[in-house]
Amino acid sequence: MSSKNAQGLINFKAGWAVDDVVQYFEAFRLGEAVAQRAQNLLSAYTGTAYAAMVVKETRDGWSPVGEENLFTVVRKDENFSIIVICDGDGYAKAMSNPIPHKAAESIAAKMEKDGLKRYSGELILPL
């Protein structure tokens, strides 16, 4: 939670210290690069992908999403799935557009053949 003071500077509330803000923005900067690489990797398989999460909150504060690239297929509805690249903790770093189930599984098989590992834990998606 934040508000602006008379000089237009942001006042952070709810227990955020300056160190917390600095840690968050440093984690964001590093995580943005990690998510961009994941987005590029997924785009190579799906044609289009979007960066998802770039930071995760840990016991010690904020950290960037992990470097490891694991994937999973998420069933969106009865006709479409999305492919997600996540880190080892399940934080989604990149997501595809919805694609037909058979196409998604075909892409997933290619990703496995290329050496990417399928993630089977609890996925943490934005939203």
C-alpha positions as CSV (number, residue, x, y, z in Angstrom):
1,M,0.0,0.0,0.0
2,S,1.4,3.4,-0.8
3,S,0.3,7.0,-1.2
4,K,1.9,10.2,-2.6
5,N,3.0,13.0,-0.4
6,A,3.0,16.8,-1.3
7,Q,6.2,16.4,-3.3
8,G,4.8,13.6,-5.4
9,L,7.0,11.0,-3.7
10,I,5.6,7.7,-2.8
11,N,5.2,6.9,0.9
12,F,5.1,3.1,1.5
13,K,2.9,1.9,4.3
14,A,1.9,-1.4,5.8
15,G,5.3,-2.3,7.1
16,W,7.4,-1.8,4.0
17,A,10.8,-0.5,4.9
18,V,13.1,1.1,2.3
19,D,15.2,-2.1,2.2
20,D,12.1,-4.1,1.3
21,V,11.3,-1.8,-1.6
22,V,14.9,-1.9,-2.8
23,Q,14.9,-5.8,-2.5
24,Y,11.6,-6.0,-4.4
25,F,12.9,-3.8,-7.3
26,E,16.2,-5.6,-7.5
27,A,14.3,-9.0,-7.6
28,F,12.0,-7.5,-10.2
29,R,14.9,-6.4,-12.4
30,L,16.6,-9.8,-12.3
31,G,13.3,-11.8,-12.6
32,E,12.3,-9.7,-15.6
33,A,15.3,-11.0,-17.5
34,V,14.7,-14.6,-16.4
35,A,11.0,-14.4,-17.5
36,Q,12.1,-12.9,-20.8
37,R,14.3,-15.9,-21.5
38,A,11.5,-18.3,-20.6
39,Q,9.1,-16.3,-22.9
40,N,11.6,-16.6,-25.8
41,L,12.0,-20.3,-25.2
42,L,8.3,-20.9,-25.2
43,S,7.8,-18.7,-28.2
44,A,10.2,-21.0,-30.1
45,Y,7.6,-23.9,-29.6
46,T,4.3,-22.1,-29.7
47,G,4.9,-19.0,-31.9
48,T,3.7,-16.6,-29.3
49,A,4.2,-16.5,-25.5
50,Y,3.8,-14.0,-22.8
51,A,5.9,-13.3,-19.7
52,A,4.0,-14.1,-16.5
53,M,5.5,-13.7,-13.1
54,V,8.9,-12.2,-12.4
55,V,9.2,-12.2,-8.6
56,K,8.2,-14.5,-5.7
57,E,7.8,-13.7,-2.1
58,T,9.9,-15.9,0.2
59,R,10.4,-16.1,4.0
60,D,13.4,-13.7,3.5
61,G,11.6,-11.2,1.4
62,W,11.5,-11.0,-2.4
63,S,13.5,-13.0,-4.9
64,P,13.4,-13.3,-8.7
65,V,11.7,-16.3,-10.3
66,G,14.1,-19.3,-10.6
67,E,16.4,-19.9,-13.6
68,E,15.2,-23.5,-14.2
69,N,12.8,-24.0,-17.0
70,L,10.1,-26.7,-16.5
71,F,6.9,-26.9,-18.4
72,T,3.3,-28.1,-17.9
73,V,0.1,-28.1,-19.9
74,V,-2.9,-26.5,-18.2
75,R,-6.3,-27.4,-19.5
76,K,-8.1,-24.1,-19.9
77,D,-11.5,-25.4,-20.9
78,E,-13.0,-28.3,-22.9
79,N,-11.3,-27.3,-26.1
80,F,-8.1,-25.5,-25.2
81,S,-5.0,-25.7,-23.1
82,I,-2.1,-23.4,-22.4
83,I,1.6,-24.3,-22.0
84,V,3.4,-22.8,-19.1
85,I,7.1,-22.6,-18.3
86,C,7.7,-22.3,-14.6
87,D,10.6,-22.5,-12.1
88,G,11.2,-25.4,-9.7
89,D,8.8,-23.8,-7.2
90,G,6.0,-23.7,-9.7
91,Y,6.0,-19.9,-10.4
92,A,4.8,-19.4,-14.0
93,K,7.4,-17.4,-15.9
94,A,5.9,-17.6,-19.4
95,M,2.5,-18.7,-20.9
96,S,1.3,-19.5,-24.3
97,N,-2.0,-18.4,-25.9
98,P,-4.8,-21.0,-25.6
99,I,-4.2,-23.8,-28.2
100,P,-6.2,-27.0,-29.0
101,H,-5.5,-29.8,-26.6
102,K,-3.9,-32.1,-29.2
103,A,-1.6,-29.4,-30.4
104,A,-0.6,-28.6,-26.8
105,E,0.3,-32.2,-26.1
106,S,2.2,-32.5,-29.4
107,I,4.2,-29.4,-28.4
108,A,4.8,-30.8,-24.9
109,A,6.1,-34.1,-26.4
110,K,8.6,-32.0,-28.6
111,M,9.7,-30.1,-25.5
112,E,10.3,-33.3,-23.6
113,K,12.2,-34.8,-26.6
114,D,14.4,-31.6,-26.5
115,G,15.2,-32.3,-22.9
116,L,12.8,-30.0,-21.0
117,K,11.3,-31.6,-17.9
118,R,7.6,-31.6,-17.2
119,Y,6.5,-29.9,-13.9
120,S,4.1,-31.9,-11.8
121,G,3.7,-29.9,-8.6
122,E,1.3,-27.1,-7.7
123,L,1.5,-24.3,-10.3
124,I,1.4,-20.6,-9.2
125,L,-0.2,-18.5,-12.0
126,P,-0.6,-14.7,-12.1
127,L,-4.1,-13.6,-11.1
